[in-house]
């Protein structure tokens, strides 16, 4: 899941003028600000009235597509085959699009311009804090997944370079733990320390190119398979209804662009809910085509034997697949700092609010606090990535949390928005929307609870 632009200026290593770390896509409302005016520039560096409808479609697609693509063939296997996987994605798409439209409606009604602020204003302090904590945990888990992906792709590339058939038989400097740690310290940590990130436009470009290239390779390899690639058992139906729900974390993780959607909506020249509905519908159809292409062809190529990271199922010597691995590594190297930046901003906001310290009085300690937060975040994600080598286990957890951003919080916002209306006689449409909000919250809570419990008791404990 790629992120859209956060800031248009290059980062600095000095102290920030805003101790709230205003991560402009995932901004935390850590301090009271002046009332918003129509002329204000919204968070995200996306000034109101500058993004065209077509541009908004591209940004939403960019925010949606990402490294979660690699897990979709395994999700089709978990769901019970092509028919079950396609049906599940098509059904989920209705709720995904409606959630994006609800967020735009609530953003317009509340005059708030980030996901957290919309939830905070619509649902109150407790739900707002829970939303910020969920974002912090989600970005933390995604950073772990990114490091695992780096290790997965590096293992295959190093195996070809050293001509070692077995990872254990290679020299010490080819050990997975060493290569992940070296790459993380050399590239990711220096990119994560600055208070602002100005290279996100290149990360976005790499992410889009990488995901489309991976999809193209998976489709081509299905049409013209290599001789050494033999599929495992082909499931044609789900083994149980639980298996279908176990595939949902991957779908939620892949399509989760809701947190980034609010500032994108407010950046449009005409931020109209109806126009936004067409924008997100077009964007989700494009993303669906990419995910279906990868999921169907990857599953049909390897069957039930497909790896949670589909690229690991291909031979190490395949040059075209090696290029795909390089694309994914480059994309992840630049995406990790952006996700970390967003998570750090939320942590910073929660900390300042808990301390009750105004920004103006806390600027002097910002740099020291930022370094401590970054090092703690980086070391914890690296440590967990070294001992959780399966990306599927991480996605099963953060994917369940993504269901909260897609279902639960939009549903709560819709309910609160309708309840705040002062109409004495409630029309049928009012009751229908409130009912739909309740349904979203219930469905999202069920998906989160079921998939998270399964991830903990089956994937992690077992």
N, C-alpha and C positions, 0 to 999 in steps of 0.2 A: 504494500500500500504506500504509494508515493505521496509526498506532501507538496502542496503548492507554496508559492513564495511567501517568505516571512518578512524579509527586509530587503531593501534595495541598495543598502550601503554595505561596504565591506566592514567586517568586524574589527574590533580593537581589543587589545589586551589590557587596556587601562580600566579605571573604575567607571561604572556606568552612571549616567546622569539620572537614571531611573532604576532605583533598587528593586523595583517590582519586576524587572527583567521582562518587560512587556513583550512576550512572545506573540507576535501580532496575529498569528492564526489561532493559537491556543492560549490566548491571553487570559491571565488570571486577574480578576477584578480585585487586586490586593489593596487598593486604596481608594478612597473616595475621589472622584474626579468631578470636574465642572460639568454642568449639564451639556448634553450633546446638542449641537446645532447642525443645521442642514449643510453648512459649509465645512464642517469638520472632516478630516480625512480619517476613515475608519481604520481599525487595526489591520495589519497585513500589508501595508504599503500599497494597497489597492484602492486608490482614491475613488470616491463615489463618482459615478458617471464616466469612467474611463474604459470599462470593459464592455465589449460588444457581446451580442448574444452568442455568436459563433465562438468568440474567445472564451466565454463562460463555459461553453460545452467542452472545449479543449481542457480548461483548467480542472473541471470536475472529473473528466476522464483521467487526467494526469494524477489527480488526488486519489483516484480509485485503484488504478493499476499499480502493481508493485510485486515484491518478492513473494507474496502469498500465492501468486500464480503457480509456483512450483509444486504446491501441495494439492492442486485440483484433481489430477488423475487419481491420486490416492483417495480423495474424497468421493470420487465416482465409485471406486472399489468398495469403500466403506458403505456408501448408500445402497449398493446392490446392483450396479451396472449402469449402462447408458440411460435407459428409460427412466430409472429412478432418479439419477443425477440431474437429467435435463428437467424433469417434472419439478424437482425440488427447487432448482434455480429459478425456473419460470414463476413458480408460486411465490418464492421469496422476493422476486423482483417487484411485485405489486406493493408489498409492504415497505421495501427499501425506497421506492420512488415516493410513496405517500409520506414516509417519514421526512424526506428532504423537503417536500412541499409544506408540511406542517411546520418545520423549523423556519422556513421563510415567512410563513404567515405569522408566527409568533414573534419573529424578529421585527417584522414591520409593525405589529401591534404594540410591542414593548419599546421600540426604537433602540434596541440593543444590537450590537454588531459582531459578537462572538458567541460561540456555542454556550460557554459557561455563563456568560452574562444573561443570555436568554433564559436558561434554566434557573439561574439565581433570581431573576426578576419575576418569572412566571410562577415558580414553585416555592420560593422562600429560601432562607438561609441553610437549613439542614440539607435539603435536596441539592442546593448549589454546592455545598461543601462535598457531599457524596459524589457529585459529578466531577469536581476537580480531582478528588482522590482517585476516581475511576480512570480519569485521563492519565494521571501520573502512573498508575499501575499498568495501564494499557501500553503507554509509550515505553515503560521500563521492560515489559515483556517482549515488545516488538524489537527493542534493541538487543535482547538476548537472542531472539530468532535471527537477527541480522548477523550476529557473530557466528552462530551455528552455520548459517549459509556460507559465510566466508570459509570456514573450515571444510565444509563439504566440497566446495568447488576447488579449493587449494589441494586437497588430498588427491583428487583426480588429476589435476595438472602436474603436481609433483611426481605422481606415479609414472607419468609419461616421460617427464624430464629425466628422472633418475633410473627409469626402466626397472623399477622395483614392483614385482607382481603383488607383494604384500606389504602393507604399511608397517607392520612390525619388523620386517626384515630390512628396512631402510636405515640409513644413518640417523644419528640422534637429531640432527637439525631438520629432518623431515617429519618428526613427530608432530601429530596434530596439535597438541597442546602448545608446543613451542611456536609453530607457524601462526596459529591464531593470535597468541600473545604478542609475537613480534609485529605482526601486521597492525594489531590494535594499538600498540604503544607508538609505532612509527607514524601511523596515518590518522587513526581515529581520535586518539587523545589530543593531539595538537589542534585538530579541527573542531574539537568540542569545547575547548577552554575559552575562546573569545566570547565577548558578551553579545555580539551580533553575528549573523551569518549572511554573507552577501553573495555566496556562490550557488545559492539554491536553484537559480535558473539553469545552471549546468547539470545539477543533480536531476532536475526535472526532465531535461532532455535525455540524459543517460537512462533514466528509468523508463521513459516511454520507448526509446529505441531498443533497450534491452528486453522489455517484455514482449514487444512485437517480434523481435528476432527469435526469442525463445519459442513463441507460438508458431512462427513459420517453420522452425527446425523440427518441432514436435509433429507438425502436420506432414512435412516432407518425409520424415523418417517413418511415419505410418504408411504413407503411400509407397515409398521405396525403402523397405526395411533392410537392415544389414542381416547377413546370414546368421551371425551369432546371437541375434536378438530373438528369443523364443518366448511367446506369451505364456503366462501361467493360466490358472483356471479362470474362465470367463463367467462371472456372475450375471444372471439375467433378471434376478428379482432380489429384493431385500431379504436378509436372513431373519429380521425382526423389525418392528417399528422403532425400536431403540436404535438400531443401526442407522436408520434414516436420520434421526436427530443427531447422531454422532458425527454426521457429515456437515451439520449446520455451522459449527465453529469456523471451518475453512471458508464457507460461503460468506459468513458475516465478516470474517477477517479480510477477505478479498474485496468485498463491496463497501466496506466501511469508509465513507468519505464524508460522513455527516458532520463531524467536528469541524472540518475545513469548509463546509458548505455555506455556513452563515456569513462569513466575511466575503466569500465569492458572490453571494447573492447581493450583498450591499455594495459591491464594487461595480455592479452593472449600471449602464447608462440610465436604464429605466427599470429599477428593481420592482417589477410587478410580479405578483404571485402566479398569475396565469402564464406569463412568459417563462417564468422560472420552471413551471411544470413541464413545458416543452423542452427546456434546456436539460433538465435532469433526465427526462425520458430518453432523449437522444443520446446523452452521455452514458446512461446505463445500458442501452441497447448496444452501443459500441463496446463497452466493457464486457457485456454478456457474450458478444461474439468472440472476443479474445479468450475469455475463460472457458467457453464451450469448446472452442477449437483445441485448446490445450488439454482440457479435461477428457473430452471424448477420444481424441487421437492418442493421447498418452495412455489412457486406460486400455484401449483396443490394442495398442502395441505390446503392452506387458501384462495385461490382465490383473489378476489378484496379486501377482508378484511385483507390481510397481512399487518403487521406493517412495516414501513420503516426500522426498525431494526428487522429482522426476528425472532431473539431469543425472543423478547418480545411477540410474538404471541403464544409461547408455555406455558403450565402451569408452575407456579412457583415451584410446588412440584416435577417436573420431575428431578430425580437425574442426568441422563445422560446429560440433557440440562444444569443443574446447573454446571456440570464439564466444559461444553463448555463455559459458562459464565465466569468461573474462568480463563480458558485459555485466553479468549479475554482480560480480565482485566489485567492479567500479561503481555500479549503481548503489550497492549497499554501503560502500565506503563513504559515499557522500550523503546517503540518506540517514545513516546512524546519527551524525551530529545534529541534523535537523530534528529528528525525533527526540534526541536528548535535550536539545534546546527548548523544545515545547514542554517536555516533562519537567525540566528544571524551572521553567517559568511558573508552572503551576505550583511546584514545591515552594518556590520563593514567595509566591503570593500567599499561600497558606501560612507560611512562617511569619511573614510580616503582619498578616491579619491576626494571627495568634498572639504575637508580641504586642500588637496595637501600636506599632511604631510608624509614624509618618515617614514617607519617602525622604522628605527634606532633611530629617534628622538622622537618616540611616545611610546616606550615600557613602560616607567614609569607610564603612565596613563592607560595602558591596563586593569589592574585588576579593577580599579574603573569604567571604562567604561563598562567592561563586566558585572559587578554586576548590574549596572543601566539598561543595555539592557535586561538582564535576568529577573530582577524584573518587568520591564515594560511589556515585552512580556508575562510573566507568569500571571500577574494580569489582563491584558486585555483579554487574552484568557479565563481565569477562569470566569471573569465577564460576557463575552458574552455567555459562555457555560451555565451559571446559568439561563440566561433569553432566551436562544434559545434551548428548550428541544427536538427539533425534528432534528435528524441527517440528515434526508432527505433534510431539508432546507439548511443546510451547504454544503452538497455534491452537491446540485444543483448549488451552486455558485462556489465552488472550482473545481467542475467537468467541468464546462464550461471553467475555466481557464486552466485546464489540456489539453483541446483541443488545446490550443496555443502551448504547448510543443510537442504534437503529430503531429499537422498539420502545424501551422503557421511558427514557427521558423525553422523546418526542410525544409519546402518549400522555405523559404527565403534563407536559406543556399544553397540549391540546385540551385536556380536561380543565385545567386551570384557566385557560384563555376563554373557554366557553362559560365556565362558572362565573367569571368576572363580568359577563355581560348583564346589563341591568334590565333586560326585557321582562315584563311581568308575565306575558304569555309566551311560553317556549314553543316554537314551531317544531314540526317533525324533524326538520333538518338539524335543529339544535340537539335533540335527543339522539339522533343518528350519529352525530359527530362525537358526542360524549360517550356513547356506547362504543364507537370505534376506538376512542382513546383508551377506554377500559380494556378492550380486547387487545390492543397493542401492548399495554402494560402487562397484562396477564400472560400473553404469548411470550413476550420478551423475558419476563421473570422465569417462566417455565424453561425456555431454552437455556438461559443462563444457569439456572439451578441444575438442570439435568446434565448439560454438557460439562459444567465445572465439576460436579460430583463424579461423573464418569472419568474426567481427566485426572482427578486426584486419586480415586480408588482403583482405577484400572491402569492408567498410563504411568503414574508416578509411584504409587505404592507397590503395584505388582512387580 
